[in-house]
Amino acid sequence: MSRIGKKPISIPKSVAITSSSDGIVTVKGARGELRWVLPSCVTLTVSEDLATLVRQDDSRDSRAKHGLSRAILANMVKGVDSGFVKDLEIQGVGFKALLQGEVLNLSLGFSHPILFKIPSGIKVSVADNTKVKVEGIDRQLVGQVASDIRSYYPPEPYKGKGIRYSGEVVKRKEGKTVQ
């Protein structure tokens, strides 16, 4: 049996989980509402403060979807209750970020600025022109937006310039030497 799938999910008082007969799970909380379609091989049981997922059989596919469903549902509960945050740092001379409405303007040493349109459901804030904070209730979307921003100029190993996650360690390489 899946070790992750059999763990019950604790539901805070401010969160409500509802499930329809066609498998659509709705999680409502203080920060918003998320919906997800539960796989057909997994059923959801909600009590007062616990939610449990049970699979129909022991096939390989059912076991995999059992743990996946539990993880996604737990992330949905945490997202609508407290939300998710990814912090990015921009390092390099002249590298900076500016927030202009729903567009993040990145100056990363190219001949042109990079304009990143912020998707709905995501809040981006910039501090000190070099610290970008990505916030939202959907864990997958927050991680994808942070990854998309980082992909414009990942940290390079020689000078360390680029966009990195907060706390990320970049292994530095030694440059060429003259003999």
URPENOR-V246983 format. One line per field, one symbol per residue. ss: DSSP state (H for helix, E for strand, C for the rest). phi: phi as a letter, one per 40 degrees, with the letter a starting at -180 (. if undefined). burial: # if it has 16 or more other ideal C-beta (glycine too) atoms within 10 Angstrom, else .. Layout:
# URPENOR-V246983
ss->???
phi->???
burial->???
This chain:
# URPENOR-V246983
ss->CCCCCCCCEECCCCCEEEECCCCEEEEECCCCEEEEECCCCEEEEECCCEEEEEECCCCHHHHHHHHHHHHHHHHHHHHHHCCEEEEEEEECCCCEEEEECCEEEEECCCCCCEEEECCCCEEEEEECCCEEEEEECCHHHHHHHHHHHHCCCECCCCCCCEEEECCCCCCCCCCCCCC
phi->.cccccccbcbcccbbbbbcccgcbbbbaccibbbacccccbbbbbbdbbbbbbccabcdcccccccccccccccccccccbgbbbbbbbbicgcabbbbgcbccbbbgccbcbbbccccgbbbbbbfgbbbbbbiccccccccccccccccacccccbgchbbccgcbbccbcccbcc
burial->.#..#...#.#...#.#.#.....#.#.#.#..#...##.##.#......#.#.#......##.######.##########.##.#####.#..#.#......#.###.......#.#...#.#.#.....#.######.##..##..##..#.#.....####...............
